[in-house]
C-alpha cells in the first residue's frame, strides 16, 4: 500500500509541476491554467468523445444493416 501511495504522490507532483511550468510559459497563474484545463478543456473533451462514440455506434449499426448477406 505504501508503494501505491508513493506512485500517487509522484504522479500528483509531476502533474502539479507540469501545470506550473505551462503557467510560467504562458505568463498565466497556476489557477488560470488549472481552470482552463479542468473547467473548459476537460468538459469539452468529455462531451466531444461521447458524441464521437455515439456517432460511431450509429455508423456501425447502419453498416451492419447495409452489409447483411442475402438470404
Secondary structure by P-SEA (a helix, b strand, c coil): caaaaaaaaaaaaaaaaaaaaaaaaacccaaaaaaaaccccaaaaaaaaaaaaaaaaaaaaaaaaaacccc
